[in-house]
Amino acid sequence: MQTLIINIKELLQIREASVMKVSGKEMALLPSVKNAFLLLDDGVIADFGLMENCPKINADLTIDATGKIVLPSWCDSHTHIVYAGNREQEFVDRINGLTYEEIANRGGGILNSAKKLNETSEEEIYIQSKKRLEEVISQGTGAVEIKSGYGLTVEGELKMLRVIKRLAENYPIPIKATFLGAHAFPLDYKENHGAYIDLIINEMLPKIAEEKLAHYIDAFLETGYFSVEETERIMLAGQQYGLRSKIHVNQFTAINGIAACVKHNALSVDHLEVITDADIEALKNSETIAVALPSCSYFISIPYTPARKMIAAGLPLALASDFNPGTTPSGNMNFVVATACIKMKMTPEEAINAATINGAYAMGLSDTHGSITVGKKANLIITKPLNSFYEIPYCFASNLIDQVIINGEIIL
């Protein structure tokens, strides 16, 4: 099927296929074509350019995008969409003065979600999770990573990963699955960390590999959770099964975890609300990309990832939602982009780069998603009529999306 989009006010994020990510000063550049056309053929981008060069063809569908912006769909490289129930009471607890750590210490947080998940059937978890996935697709997300980590038992983790696999089979966007058994220590292993890590390595990982349930492996490398040494054990174990690392790190403290992640060639290091000069040096000239999660900082009132410092140091930066029941119960990437501009002082160009091409890199999808490139998947956002794309973060609470296209087909 051929779809021709004409009279596009501005076509954003046009790239050569060789561009996998953008870093440092390059993040301020967002290549575009004004008064453009875009041709889609059998679900991929076939051609684009100035309207004066628009091919005279009888496409199956022609869309007039007069006054509208067209850009690649958001690539959300860090979510926890698969979970059971919610943690709305903890939201109220924080309003009443309790910290994230205090809530966790009294049985809340990740362990609360784990209890609910293990009490909920796989079918019910799927039903709850697919609603969230459908919501984020309607908000412009065209590629997503989803983590396990609320099982913390062999069966619980397998149950989550099977739900993620089922979502990937039933929905048209690419879904990358990340095994996060090392999200927290269950109460039974609170005083015996080694035994739980042995469970992850010797029982969970072999079964996950046998069923081909994960693309990546993750751990919560943080004071009070998994130490640098413990995380290194998990990263090495993952490598034995072909699972590259994507690690939660530096959310609350800096304990030299980023250097360890770079040493083990992690694809991404995520959170980084706290970062040292040594951390930045470790990331320089590596293949590891930093991923900021600004809506998490917004929701639980913690510092924001210092984007300006990192970009000034020449690093690439991606943006993701961190959609989860405890610290970010939203996967709205439009809000993520806006918050990055408002609170992290990223320019709209930088934020859109971070949420598209760099987001694709952070989940291994650079070859197929994240930019307007001939041959890439036709996953697109068509906005409502706008003065400029600056309105996307400026009108932070408005729905500016007119249509969402996935694999060349209009789904909204």
Buried (B, 14 or more C-beta within 10 A) or exposed (E): EBBBBBBBBBBBBBBEEEBBBBBBEBBBEBBBBEBBBBBBBEBBBBBBBEEEEBEEEEBEEEBEBEEBBBBBBBBBBBBBBBBBBBBEEBBEBBEEEBBBEEBBEEEBBBBBBBBBBBEBEBEEBBEBBBEBBEBBBBBBBBBBBBBBBBBBBBEBBBBBBBBBBBBBEEBBBBBBBBBBBBBBBBEEBEEEBEEBBBBBBEBBBEBBBEEEBBBBBBBBBBEEBBBBEBBBBBBEBBBEBEBBBBBBBBBBEBBBBBBBBBEBEBBBBBBBBBBEEEBBEBBEEBBBBBBBBBBBBBBBEBEBBBBEEBBEBBBBBBBBBBBBBBBBBBBBBBBBBBBBBBBBEBBBBBBBBBBBBBBBBBBBBBBBBBBBBBEBBBBBBBBBEBEEBEBBBBBBEEEBBBBBBBBBBEBB
